[in-house]
Amino acid sequence: MLNRSILHFSCCLLLLAFPIISQASPASEAVVAEGVAAYEQENYSKALQCFREGAADGHPVAQNSLGSMYFAGEGVPKNYKLAVKWSKKAADQGFAPAQCNLGRMYKVGEGAKSDYNKALELYRKAADQDYPPAEYWIGTMYIYGIGVPKDIEKGTQYIRKSSDLGFSHALFHLGIMFLRGKMVEKDASKGFNYLLKAAEKGHPYSQHMVGLLYAQAGTDFDNIQSYKWLTYAIKSGTPETKELRKQLVAKMTPEQIQEAKQLVKDWQPIKRDFFY
């Protein structure tokens, strides 16, 4: 499933990973923590129960998480209006992930009328708290001139800051930019390094690209590394990678395949972005 990594709407580990100022009762902290654990185990019915209880008590993580689940249709039918409602309650408390989520909804016009100015305002509030996804989405608005005058230099600065804070989407974006020489001077080595950092954080399309680049190099070592990364891309939810791995396997010896499979088994990825 790719929905968590693509949408950037998620509640995963936000309770522990981002500062929270809340008027909620101390008792709701345990309930929300239970909801986060249930969500991570994909027990959406339990997560919903906990988040609804926490949201009713005014806990911003619960409110934002409930909004995210309504947006993605996790455990409930998709309902963009309710996604906006609950995300806004958390955003009004100054919770950066909710501000970013709500900004995204205003940007794409889902659950709310498309309003680039409002989207940028919310992104900026989250970015002022050094929230990496907000830095990234502001950067894309400037790079592509969405609701603001196109400014590639300014947009790239925002994306660089997001990547410096470890956001895998930003690392992937910069990797592609340097690899292809788009809007920056072409630097294949730098591009590969950005993609590798994103791949190590579990970014599916970075894993695909790293596997592809290793396959193009073609040495025995590179083929083994390629198999590893292509396998992780498939596991992360990129079915188009299967054909590429099939072509790679046809060029590998049984010993190389066995070594590659052992690498897949042994590899421990860096913890994914908490805001996936």
C-alpha positions as CSV (number, residue, x, y, z in Angstrom):
1,M,0.0,0.0,0.0
2,L,1.4,3.4,-1.0
3,N,-1.3,5.7,0.4
4,R,0.7,6.7,3.5
5,S,3.8,7.7,1.6
6,I,2.0,9.5,-1.3
7,L,-0.6,11.5,0.5
8,H,1.6,12.8,3.4
9,F,-1.6,12.6,5.5
10,S,-0.8,10.5,8.5
11,C,-1.0,10.2,12.2
12,C,1.9,7.8,12.6
13,L,4.0,8.5,15.7
14,L,3.0,12.2,15.8
15,L,2.3,11.9,19.5
16,L,6.0,11.3,20.2
17,A,7.7,12.9,17.2
18,F,6.4,16.5,17.2
19,P,5.8,19.1,20.0
20,I,2.2,19.4,21.2
21,I,0.5,22.1,23.1
22,S,-2.9,20.9,24.0
23,Q,-5.8,21.7,26.3
24,A,-6.8,18.1,26.4
25,S,-6.9,16.2,29.7
26,P,-3.9,14.1,30.7
27,A,-6.1,11.0,30.4
28,S,-6.5,11.5,26.7
29,E,-2.8,11.2,26.2
30,A,-2.9,7.4,26.9
31,V,-6.0,7.0,24.7
32,V,-4.3,8.8,21.8
33,A,-1.1,6.8,22.3
34,E,-3.3,3.6,22.1
35,G,-4.8,4.9,18.9
36,V,-1.4,5.6,17.4
37,A,-0.3,2.1,18.2
38,A,-3.5,0.6,16.7
39,Y,-3.1,2.7,13.6
40,E,0.5,1.4,13.1
41,Q,-0.8,-2.1,13.3
42,E,-3.5,-1.2,10.8
43,N,-6.2,-1.8,13.4
44,Y,-8.3,1.0,12.0
45,S,-11.5,0.3,14.0
46,K,-9.6,0.6,17.3
47,A,-7.6,3.6,16.1
48,L,-10.9,5.4,15.1
49,Q,-12.4,4.6,18.5
50,C,-9.4,6.1,20.3
51,F,-9.0,9.1,18.0
52,R,-12.7,10.0,18.3
53,E,-12.5,9.9,22.1
54,G,-9.3,12.0,22.1
55,A,-10.7,14.4,19.5
56,A,-13.8,15.0,21.5
57,D,-11.5,16.0,24.4
58,G,-9.6,18.4,22.2
59,H,-6.4,16.5,21.6
60,P,-4.8,17.9,18.4
61,V,-3.1,14.6,17.5
62,A,-6.4,12.8,17.7
63,Q,-8.2,15.5,15.7
64,N,-5.6,15.6,13.0
65,S,-5.4,11.8,12.9
66,L,-9.1,11.5,12.6
67,G,-9.1,14.0,9.8
68,S,-6.3,12.1,8.0
69,M,-8.2,8.8,8.2
70,Y,-11.3,10.5,6.8
71,F,-9.2,11.9,4.0
72,A,-7.6,8.6,3.1
73,G,-10.6,6.4,3.8
74,E,-8.8,4.3,6.3
75,G,-11.4,2.4,8.4
76,V,-14.1,4.8,7.2
77,P,-15.6,5.9,3.9
78,K,-13.6,8.9,2.5
79,N,-15.2,12.1,3.6
80,Y,-13.3,15.3,2.7
81,K,-15.7,17.5,4.6
82,L,-15.0,15.7,7.9
83,A,-11.3,15.6,7.0
84,V,-11.3,19.4,6.8
85,K,-13.4,19.7,10.0
86,W,-11.1,17.7,12.2
87,S,-7.8,18.9,10.6
88,K,-9.0,22.5,11.2
89,K,-9.7,21.9,14.8
90,A,-6.1,20.7,15.3
91,A,-4.7,23.4,13.0
92,D,-6.4,26.1,15.1
93,Q,-4.5,24.8,18.1
94,G,-1.2,25.5,16.2
95,F,-0.4,21.9,15.5
96,A,1.9,22.0,12.5
97,P,1.0,18.6,10.9
98,A,-2.6,19.6,10.9
99,Q,-1.8,23.0,9.4
100,C,0.1,21.3,6.6
101,N,-2.6,18.7,6.0
102,L,-5.3,21.5,5.9
103,G,-3.1,23.5,3.6
104,R,-2.9,20.6,1.2
105,M,-6.7,20.3,1.1
106,Y,-7.0,24.0,0.3
107,K,-4.3,23.6,-2.4
108,V,-6.0,20.8,-4.2
109,G,-9.6,21.8,-3.4
110,E,-10.6,18.6,-1.6
111,G,-13.1,19.2,1.2
112,A,-12.7,22.9,0.8
113,K,-12.7,25.4,-2.1
114,S,-9.3,25.6,-3.8
115,D,-7.5,28.6,-2.3
116,Y,-3.8,28.9,-2.9
117,N,-3.4,31.9,-0.6
118,K,-5.0,30.0,2.3
119,A,-2.9,27.0,1.5
120,L,0.3,29.0,1.5
121,E,-0.7,30.7,4.7
122,L,-1.2,27.4,6.5
123,Y,2.0,25.9,5.0
124,R,4.0,29.0,6.3
125,K,2.5,28.5,9.8
126,A,3.7,24.9,9.8
127,A,7.1,25.8,8.2
128,D,7.6,28.4,11.0
129,Q,7.7,25.4,13.3
130,D,10.3,23.7,11.1
131,Y,7.9,21.1,9.9
132,P,9.6,19.5,6.9
133,P,6.6,18.6,4.7
134,A,5.5,22.2,4.9
135,E,8.9,23.5,3.7
136,Y,8.7,21.0,0.9
137,W,5.2,21.9,-0.3
138,I,6.0,25.6,-0.2
139,G,9.0,24.9,-2.3
140,T,7.0,23.1,-5.0
141,M,4.5,26.0,-5.1
142,Y,7.4,28.4,-5.9
143,I,9.1,26.0,-8.4
144,Y,6.0,25.5,-10.4
145,G,4.4,28.9,-9.8
146,I,1.3,27.6,-8.1
147,G,-0.5,30.5,-6.5
148,V,2.8,32.5,-6.4
149,P,5.1,34.0,-9.0
150,K,7.4,31.2,-10.3
151,D,10.8,31.4,-8.4
152,I,12.9,28.3,-8.9
153,E,15.7,29.5,-6.7
154,K,13.4,30.3,-3.8
155,G,11.6,27.0,-4.3
156,T,14.8,25.0,-4.4
157,Q,15.9,26.7,-1.1
158,Y,12.7,25.5,0.6
159,I,13.1,22.0,-0.7
160,R,16.7,21.9,0.4
161,K,15.7,22.9,3.9
162,S,13.1,20.2,3.9
163,S,15.7,17.7,2.8
164,D,18.2,18.9,5.4
165,L,15.4,18.1,8.0
166,G,15.2,14.6,6.5
167,F,12.0,14.6,4.6
168,S,12.2,11.8,2.1
169,H,9.9,13.5,-0.6
170,A,12.3,16.4,-0.6
171,L,15.4,14.1,-0.9
172,F,13.7,12.3,-3.8
173,H,12.8,15.6,-5.5
174,L,16.4,16.9,-5.2
175,G,17.8,13.5,-6.4
176,I,15.7,13.7,-9.6
177,M,16.6,17.3,-10.1
178,F,20.4,16.7,-9.9
179,L,20.2,13.4,-11.8
180,R,18.5,15.0,-14.8
181,G,19.9,18.5,-14.5
182,K,16.5,20.0,-14.1
183,M,16.6,23.5,-12.6
184,V,20.1,22.7,-11.2
185,E,23.4,21.9,-12.7
186,K,23.5,18.2,-13.5
187,D,25.4,16.1,-11.0
188,A,24.6,12.4,-11.2
189,S,26.6,11.5,-8.1
190,K,24.8,14.1,-5.9
191,G,21.5,13.0,-7.4
192,F,22.2,9.3,-6.5
193,N,23.2,10.2,-3.0
194,Y,19.9,12.1,-2.4
195,L,17.9,9.2,-3.8
196,L,19.9,6.7,-1.6
197,K,19.1,8.7,1.5
198,A,15.4,8.7,0.6
199,A,15.5,5.0,-0.2
200,E,17.0,4.3,3.2
201,K,14.0,6.0,4.8
202,G,11.6,3.8,2.9
203,H,10.6,6.1,0.0
204,P,9.3,3.6,-2.6
205,Y,10.1,5.5,-5.8
206,S,13.6,6.3,-4.5
207,Q,14.1,2.6,-3.9
208,H,13.0,1.9,-7.4
209,M,15.4,4.6,-8.8
210,V,18.3,3.4,-6.8
211,G,17.7,-0.2,-7.9
212,L,17.5,1.0,-11.5
213,L,20.7,3.0,-11.3
214,Y,22.6,0.1,-9.8
215,A,21.2,-2.2,-12.6
216,Q,22.5,0.3,-15.2
217,A,26.0,0.1,-13.7
218,G,25.9,-3.7,-14.4
219,T,28.8,-5.1,-12.3
220,D,28.2,-8.1,-10.1
221,F,28.2,-6.0,-7.0
222,D,25.8,-3.5,-8.5
223,N,23.4,-6.2,-9.7
224,I,23.2,-7.6,-6.1
225,Q,22.5,-4.1,-4.7
226,S,20.0,-3.5,-7.5
227,Y,18.1,-6.7,-6.5
228,K,17.9,-5.5,-2.9
229,W,16.5,-2.1,-3.7
230,L,14.1,-3.3,-6.3
231,T,12.8,-5.9,-3.9
232,Y,12.2,-3.2,-1.2
233,A,10.5,-1.0,-3.8
234,I,8.1,-3.9,-4.6
235,K,7.4,-4.5,-1.0
236,S,6.8,-0.7,-0.5
237,G,4.1,-0.8,-3.2
238,T,5.6,-0.1,-6.7
239,P,4.3,-3.0,-8.8
240,E,5.9,-1.6,-11.9
241,T,9.2,-2.6,-10.4
242,K,8.5,-6.3,-10.7
243,E,9.3,-6.4,-14.5
244,L,12.6,-4.6,-13.9
245,R,13.6,-7.1,-11.2
246,K,12.6,-10.0,-13.5
247,Q,14.9,-8.6,-16.2
248,L,17.7,-8.2,-13.7
249,V,17.4,-11.8,-12.3
250,A,17.8,-13.2,-15.9
251,K,21.4,-11.7,-15.9
252,M,22.4,-12.9,-12.4
253,T,23.9,-16.2,-11.3
254,P,22.2,-18.4,-8.7
255,E,24.9,-17.4,-6.2
256,Q,24.4,-13.7,-6.8
257,I,20.6,-14.1,-6.3
258,Q,21.2,-16.0,-3.1
259,E,23.5,-13.3,-1.8
260,A,21.0,-10.6,-2.8
261,K,18.2,-12.4,-1.0
262,Q,20.3,-12.5,2.1
263,L,20.9,-8.8,1.9
264,V,17.1,-8.2,1.7
265,K,16.6,-10.4,4.7
266,D,19.4,-8.7,6.8
267,W,18.8,-5.0,5.8
268,Q,17.3,-2.8,8.5
269,P,15.9,0.4,7.0
270,I,16.2,3.8,8.7
271,K,13.0,4.7,10.5
272,R,10.5,6.1,8.1
273,D,9.4,9.7,8.2
274,F,7.1,10.3,11.2
275,F,4.9,12.4,8.9
276,Y,4.2,9.6,6.4
